[in-house]
Amino acid sequence: MNAASGTGYRIAEHARLDARNTFGVRASAPMLVEATEAAALTELFGYAMLRDPSTLVLGGGSNLLFAGDAPGAVLALDTRRIDLVEDHGTHAVVRADAGVVWHDFVLWTLGHGLTGLENLALIPGTVGAAPIQNIGAYGVEVREHVQAVEAFDRGTGGFIRLPADACAFAYRDSLFKHAPDRYVVTAVEFALPRAFQPRLGYAGIEDELRAMGVEGAPRAAQVAEAVIRIRRRKLPDPAVTGNAGSFFKNPIVPAAQAEALLAAHPGMPVFRGAGDDSRKLSAAWLIDQCGWKGHRDGDAGVSADHALVLVNHGHASGLQLLELARRIAASVQARFGVAIEPEPRIVGASW
């Protein structure tokens, strides 16, 4: 593997990506570029290979599945700065570089007396990936606290700052997800309150707090600890068993369809959607009802603890995992008439 470097970046040719995706599947790229300074992107995207639309921007590798090798160059941002840029007393604005590990950032905010992200503790990945996917967990979505997203616009060759209302945030969706070949997220600004308003409505958090011996109103750090304990108990550790967390999004269906399904399946979890005319269904419940939890085809399987989690037991290929996911989705469609879609980006194949 040949390597080179310049101001604010490193380049390696014929790079292996096995350790750069949490599924741990074998994959490679003709060129891997690591940028240690966002300013270097102006020079880097002057290279013909990076101007190619096939260039993949890679964060922590926790929200993608390599069903084949990367078709072109791979760019990884290794920028790690966190700054408190505004302090208004009741709340503060924090700017974090895209390469900051998300969980480390959540702990940093809590350590500085800032709240709002505690329910998103232990989500794998980086800060830069958070707005792309509009990550969410335990009743909170990151868009609730994003003030602005800074990005490099590959179309114009310049840097832009997009306020939250220009990011087209939706459930597990954003402007950046729809235009992956245009924007490279370089930093995110968060507006975070100091006064803690706990969000405990999601099933399991209050029970976990009681198990921790927390009485009365919890502190933000205690809610984060409860979430960490639940996630560690329910989700396999990618360092031990390759996975990308929840593989399927919860489907959004018309309210009338949800009511018909609930009449046929009284135990089915149903949640309010974005409006009165839509409902969110539990993809985990649908998959579990189809008998997939704990299923295994060779080294490609479904977690025995959580039906949403596809796992690599050792040597599964990305294509094998993708084929399993397709079979799961087809069975849910056949039984319930509901389409489920993957959360991770699929590289090297289409859904």
C-alpha positions in Angstrom: 0.0 0.0 0.0 1.6 3.3 -1.1 1.1 6.3 1.1 1.6 10.0 0.8 0.7 13.1 2.8 0.2 16.8 2.5 -0.8 19.7 4.7 -3.9 18.5 6.6 -4.3 15.1 4.9 -2.9 11.6 4.3 -3.4 9.4 1.2 -3.0 5.7 1.0 -3.5 3.6 -2.1 -5.2 0.1 -2.3 -6.5 0.5 1.3 -8.3 -2.2 3.2 -11.6 -1.0 4.9 -12.3 -4.1 7.0 -11.5 -2.2 10.3 -13.4 0.9 9.1 -16.9 -0.6 9.1 -18.6 -1.9 12.2 -20.0 -4.9 10.3 -16.3 -6.0 9.9 -16.8 -7.2 6.4 -14.0 -7.4 3.9 -13.8 -4.4 1.6 -11.2 -2.2 0.0 -10.8 1.1 -1.9 -8.4 2.2 -4.6 -7.5 5.2 -2.5 -8.2 6.3 1.1 -7.8 9.9 2.0 -7.8 11.0 5.7 -8.3 14.7 6.2 -7.0 16.1 9.5 -8.1 19.6 8.7 -11.3 20.6 7.0 -9.5 23.3 5.1 -7.6 20.7 3.2 -10.8 19.7 1.3 -10.4 22.6 -1.1 -7.1 21.1 -2.3 -8.2 17.5 -2.1 -11.3 17.9 -4.2 -9.0 19.4 -6.9 -7.8 15.8 -7.5 -9.7 14.2 -10.3 -10.2 10.9 -8.4 -12.0 12.8 -5.6 -14.1 14.8 -8.0 -15.6 11.6 -9.2 -19.2 11.2 -7.8 -18.3 7.7 -6.6 -16.1 9.1 -3.8 -17.4 7.8 -0.5 -17.3 10.0 2.6 -16.7 7.6 5.5 -17.4 8.4 9.2 -17.2 5.7 11.8 -18.4 3.1 9.4 -21.4 2.4 11.7 -24.1 3.2 9.2 -23.1 1.5 6.0 -22.8 -2.0 4.6 -20.1 -2.8 2.1 -21.8 -5.3 -0.2 -18.7 -4.9 -2.4 -15.6 -2.8 -2.6 -15.8 0.9 -2.7 -16.1 1.9 -6.4 -13.8 4.9 -6.0 -11.8 6.9 -3.5 -12.8 7.0 0.2 -12.6 10.2 2.2 -12.4 10.1 6.0 -12.5 13.2 8.2 -10.1 12.8 11.2 -10.9 16.2 12.7 -11.5 16.1 16.5 -12.1 19.6 17.9 -14.9 20.6 20.2 -15.5 24.3 21.1 -18.0 26.1 23.2 -18.6 29.0 20.9 -21.5 30.9 22.6 -22.6 30.9 26.2 -25.9 32.5 26.9 -26.3 31.3 30.5 -29.4 29.3 30.1 -28.0 27.5 27.0 -24.8 27.3 25.0 -23.8 26.7 21.4 -21.2 24.0 20.9 -19.3 23.3 17.7 -17.9 19.9 17.1 -15.8 18.7 14.2 -17.2 15.9 12.0 -14.6 13.4 13.1 -15.4 13.5 16.8 -16.8 10.2 18.1 -20.5 10.8 18.8 -20.6 9.1 22.2 -17.5 11.0 23.4 -19.2 14.2 22.4 -22.3 13.3 24.4 -20.2 12.7 27.4 -18.3 16.0 26.8 -21.6 17.9 26.8 -22.7 16.3 30.0 -19.3 17.0 31.6 -19.8 20.7 30.8 -23.3 20.9 32.3 -25.1 20.8 29.0 -28.2 18.6 28.4 -30.4 17.4 25.6 -28.3 14.6 24.1 -28.3 12.2 27.0 -30.9 9.9 25.3 -28.5 9.6 22.4 -25.7 8.2 24.4 -23.7 5.2 23.0 -24.9 5.6 19.5 -22.0 4.5 17.3 -20.5 6.8 14.7 -19.2 10.3 14.5 -20.6 13.8 14.9 -20.5 14.3 11.1 -22.8 11.4 10.5 -25.4 12.5 13.1 -27.2 15.1 11.0 -27.0 13.0 7.8 -29.0 10.2 9.3 -30.8 12.5 11.8 -29.9 9.9 14.4 -32.5 9.2 17.1 -33.1 7.0 20.1 -35.3 6.7 23.1 -37.7 9.4 22.0 -35.1 12.1 20.9 -33.8 13.0 17.5 -30.6 15.0 17.0 -32.3 17.6 14.8 -34.0 18.9 18.0 -30.6 20.4 19.1 -28.8 21.1 15.8 -28.4 24.8 15.2 -26.5 24.6 12.0 -24.4 22.2 9.9 -21.2 23.2 8.2 -20.2 21.4 5.0 -18.0 21.5 2.0 -20.1 21.9 -1.1 -18.5 19.7 -3.8 -20.6 21.5 -6.4 -19.2 24.9 -5.8 -15.9 24.0 -4.2 -16.6 26.1 -1.2 -17.7 25.9 2.4 -21.3 26.6 3.5 -23.2 26.9 6.8 -26.8 25.6 6.7 -29.2 26.5 9.5 -31.2 23.6 10.8 -34.4 24.6 9.0 -32.5 24.3 5.7 -31.3 20.8 6.3 -34.7 19.1 5.5 -34.6 16.9 8.6 -37.1 14.1 8.8 -37.3 10.7 10.4 -33.8 9.2 9.7 -33.5 11.6 6.8 -31.9 14.9 5.8 -30.8 17.0 2.9 -27.3 15.5 3.2 -28.7 11.9 2.9 -30.4 12.8 -0.4 -27.3 14.5 -1.8 -24.4 12.3 -0.6 -22.3 13.2 -3.7 -22.5 16.9 -3.0 -22.1 17.7 0.6 -19.3 16.7 3.0 -20.3 17.6 6.6 -17.3 19.2 8.3 -18.8 20.3 11.6 -22.1 20.6 13.5 -23.3 23.4 15.8 -25.6 22.4 18.7 -27.7 24.6 20.9 -27.9 22.9 24.3 -29.8 23.9 27.4 -28.3 23.9 30.9 -31.7 23.3 32.6 -32.4 19.6 32.3 -35.9 18.5 31.1 -35.8 14.6 31.2 -37.4 12.7 28.3 -38.5 9.4 30.0 -41.5 8.4 27.9 -39.6 5.7 25.9 -40.2 2.2 27.3 -37.5 1.0 29.6 -35.8 4.2 30.8 -37.8 4.7 33.9 -37.5 1.0 34.8 -33.7 1.2 34.3 -33.5 4.3 36.5 -35.4 2.4 39.3 -33.0 -0.5 38.9 -30.1 1.9 39.3 -31.7 3.1 42.6 -32.5 6.6 41.3 -35.4 8.1 43.2 -37.2 11.3 42.2 -36.1 13.5 39.3 -33.0 12.0 37.6 -30.0 14.0 36.5 -29.0 14.1 32.9 -26.0 11.9 33.5 -28.2 9.3 35.2 -30.5 9.2 32.1 -27.4 8.8 29.9 -26.2 5.9 32.1 -29.7 4.3 31.9 -29.6 4.5 28.1 -26.1 3.1 28.0 -27.1 0.1 30.2 -30.1 -0.6 28.0 -28.2 -0.4 24.8 -25.4 -2.6 26.1 -27.9 -5.2 27.2 -30.0 -5.2 24.0 -27.4 -4.5 21.3 -24.3 -6.5 20.5 -20.9 -4.7 20.8 -19.5 -4.2 17.3 -16.0 -4.9 18.7 -17.2 -8.4 19.5 -19.9 -9.1 16.9 -20.0 -7.1 13.7 -23.1 -5.1 13.3 -24.4 -1.6 12.4 -27.1 -1.3 15.1 -30.6 -1.1 13.9 -30.6 -2.2 10.3 -34.2 -1.3 9.4 -36.1 1.9 9.8 -39.5 1.8 11.5 -42.0 2.0 8.7 -44.4 5.0 8.4 -47.9 4.0 7.1 -51.2 5.7 6.6 -53.3 5.8 9.8 -56.1 3.7 8.2 -53.6 1.0 7.3 -52.2 0.9 10.8 -55.8 0.7 12.2 -56.5 -2.3 10.0 -53.3 -4.0 11.0 -53.9 -3.4 14.7 -57.4 -4.9 14.3 -55.8 -8.0 12.8 -52.9 -8.1 15.3 -54.0 -6.5 18.6 -50.5 -6.8 20.1 -48.8 -4.8 17.4 -47.0 -1.6 18.7 -48.3 1.5 16.9 -47.0 5.1 17.4 -48.2 8.4 16.1 -46.4 9.5 13.0 -45.4 13.0 11.9 -49.1 14.0 11.7 -52.6 12.7 12.5 -52.8 10.9 9.2 -49.8 8.6 9.7 -48.5 6.0 12.1 -45.1 4.6 12.9 -44.9 0.8 13.2 -42.2 -1.2 15.0 -40.0 -2.9 12.5 -38.5 -5.0 15.2 -42.0 -6.4 16.1 -42.8 -7.1 12.5 -39.5 -8.9 11.9 -39.8 -10.9 15.1 -43.4 -12.0 14.2 -41.9 -13.4 11.0 -39.5 -15.5 13.0 -36.2 -13.9 12.2 -34.8 -13.1 15.7 -31.8 -15.3 16.2 -31.8 -16.6 12.6 -28.4 -17.5 11.1 -27.3 -18.4 7.6 -23.6 -19.3 8.0 -22.0 -16.2 9.6 -24.8 -13.8 8.5 -27.6 -13.6 11.0 -30.0 -11.7 13.2 -29.3 -10.9 16.8 -31.0 -13.2 19.2 -31.6 -10.2 21.5 -32.9 -7.6 19.0 -34.7 -8.4 15.7 -33.6 -5.1 14.1 -29.9 -6.0 14.3 -28.2 -7.9 11.6 -24.9 -9.5 12.7 -21.7 -10.8 11.2 -20.7 -13.8 13.3 -17.2 -13.8 11.9 -16.7 -14.2 8.1 -20.0 -13.1 6.5 -19.6 -11.0 3.4 -21.5 -7.8 3.0 -23.4 -9.3 0.1 -24.5 -12.2 2.3 -25.8 -9.8 4.9 -27.6 -7.8 2.2 -29.3 -10.9 0.8 -30.5 -11.9 4.3 -31.9 -8.4 4.8 -33.8 -8.6 1.5 -35.3 -11.9 2.5 -36.4 -10.4 5.9 -38.0 -7.4 4.1 -39.8 -9.7 1.6 -41.3 -11.8 4.4 -42.6 -8.7 6.3 -44.1 -7.4 3.0 -45.7 -10.8 2.3 -47.2 -11.2 5.8 -48.2 -7.6 6.7 -48.2 -5.7 3.4 -45.7 -3.3 4.9 -42.4 -2.3 3.2 -39.4 -1.9 5.5 -36.2 -0.2 4.3 -32.6 -0.3 5.5 -31.1 2.5 7.6 -27.5 2.0 6.6 -26.1 3.1 3.3 -25.4 0.2 1.0 -22.1 0.4 -0.9 -21.4 -1.8 -3.9 -25.0 -2.9 -4.5 -28.5 -1.5 -4.5 -31.4 -2.3 -2.2 
